[in-house]
Amino acid sequence: MTGRHVFFEGRVQGVGFRWTTKNIARGYEVTGWVKNLPDGRVELQACGETDEVEAFLEAIQESDLKSHIRKIDVRAIPHFVATSFDIAS
């Protein structure tokens, strides 16, 4: 199991980014959350088997969201316990 902490920059708020990310997560065995930040970025934490987490993050980057993403900062974090993938407030 692995975890990833990700920050997306660009025009990532007000374009359905969180909703689309949650829908993409349904196709992968990942748990975690995604939320908007006050500075205009979107923050995400995902946990699961390494291949699943990496494929999930790649799917986000290859989705319709790609035109809105200017920069992605991905960091490895320890595995954490969550039961689903949700939109956090």
Buried (B, 14 or more C-beta within 10 A) or exposed (E): EBBBBBBBBBEBBEBEBBEBBBEBBEEBBBBBBBBBEEEEBBBBBBBBBEEBBBBBBEBBEEBEBEEBBEEBEBEEBEEEEBEEBBEEE
